[in-house]
Amino acid sequence: MSHSVPRAASAAPAKVAGQLKFSSEKEAAFVARQTPNRQTTRVFDVPVVVDTEKCITGCHICVESCPVDCLAIDVGGTGKSHMKFDECWYCLACEVDCPTNAITVKIPYLIR
């Protein structure tokens, strides 16, 4: 019987040692928390997009139809609706109820 010496948990096999970005899962998790990713840096990742050209000032139908209050009216600026925060249930109530079709709900691939 041959006994092999167990390798340290953080040691990588020689083939991939030079190709790894991080030496351990702990280091990778730390860097991931410190570095903004695509979801936190792009504005268009919000699920509800309002076309301000089509949106009617003062309409408020989408805001009233949203069961989780994701939408709000820009009171100080345009008076048109915008996404307040990302708690969308993807129920499509705002998109269906909008009289001018100014709202598009972007449903993630995994939910479809």
GICORUR-V165238 format. One record per residue. N is the residue number from 0. RES is the residue in one small letter. PHI is phi in whole degrees, -180 to 180 (none if undefined). PSI is psi as a letter, one per 20 degrees, with the letter a starting at -180 (NA if undefined). D_CENTER is the distance of its C-alpha to the mean C-alpha in Angstrom with 2 decimals. Layout:
# GICORUR-V165238
n;res;phi;psi;d_center
N;RES;PHI;PSI;D_CENTER
N;RES;PHI;PSI;D_CENTER
This chain:
# GICORUR-V165238
n;res;phi;psi;d_center
0;m;none;p;53.52
1;s;-107;p;51.41
2;h;-106;p;49.06
3;s;-100;q;46.12
4;v;-81;p;44.77
5;p;-65;q;41.18
6;r;-82;q;38.75
7;a;-63;q;36.67
8;a;-61;h;33.16
9;s;-90;i;31.58
10;a;-75;p;34.01
11;a;-99;q;32.77
12;p;-59;q;35.11
13;a;-58;h;36.99
14;k;-62;h;35.48
15;v;-109;i;31.92
16;a;-56;h;32.75
17;g;-80;i;32.58
18;q;-100;i;29.31
19;l;-77;q;27.10
20;k;-81;h;24.81
21;f;-130;q;25.23
22;s;-86;i;28.30
23;s;-155;r;26.69
24;e;-64;h;23.60
25;k;-62;g;24.01
26;e;-66;g;23.90
27;a;-64;g;20.79
28;a;-65;h;18.94
29;f;-62;g;20.32
30;v;-65;h;19.22
31;a;-63;h;15.62
32;r;-73;h;15.57
33;q;-87;h;17.30
34;t;-103;p;15.42
35;p;-63;q;12.19
36;n;-107;a;9.97
37;r;-58;h;8.27
38;q;-68;h;4.66
39;t;-99;i;6.94
40;t;-113;i;9.46
41;r;-110;p;8.70
42;v;-68;h;9.18
43;f;-77;j;8.85
44;d;-81;i;5.16
45;v;-70;q;5.97
46;p;-72;h;7.53
47;v;-110;o;10.89
48;v;-113;p;12.71
49;v;-108;p;16.21
50;d;-81;o;18.95
51;t;-66;h;21.07
52;e;-69;h;24.08
53;k;-91;h;24.28
54;c;-67;p;23.28
55;i;-90;p;26.47
56;t;-63;p;27.05
57;g;84;j;27.79
58;c;-70;g;26.90
59;h;67;j;24.46
60;i;-63;g;24.46
61;c;-65;h;20.70
62;v;-64;g;20.46
63;e;-72;h;23.29
64;s;-84;i;22.02
65;c;-74;o;18.60
66;p;-73;i;19.39
67;v;-115;j;16.77
68;d;54;l;17.28
69;c;-76;h;13.83
70;l;-99;q;15.80
71;a;-143;r;18.42
72;i;-100;p;21.15
73;d;-77;n;21.48
74;v;-68;g;24.92
75;g;-79;i;25.90
76;g;-118;d;24.96
77;t;-81;h;24.75
78;g;79;j;25.05
79;k;-104;r;22.35
80;s;-79;q;19.24
81;h;-153;r;15.75
82;m;-80;p;12.52
83;k;-80;g;13.37
84;f;-158;r;10.43
85;d;-92;n;7.53
86;e;-125;k;10.04
87;c;-61;p;10.46
88;w;-93;i;12.79
89;y;59;k;12.83
90;c;-81;i;16.55
91;l;70;j;17.07
92;a;-59;g;19.62
93;c;-66;g;18.66
94;e;-66;g;18.69
95;v;-70;h;21.97
96;d;-80;i;23.64
97;c;-65;p;23.06
98;p;-70;h;26.57
99;t;-111;j;25.69
100;n;55;k;22.69
101;a;-84;i;20.68
102;i;-109;p;17.44
103;t;-125;p;15.26
104;v;-100;o;12.73
105;k;-94;o;10.50
106;i;-84;p;10.66
107;p;-60;q;9.00
108;y;-56;g;12.02
109;l;-69;h;12.64
110;i;-82;h;13.15
111;r;-63;NA;15.60
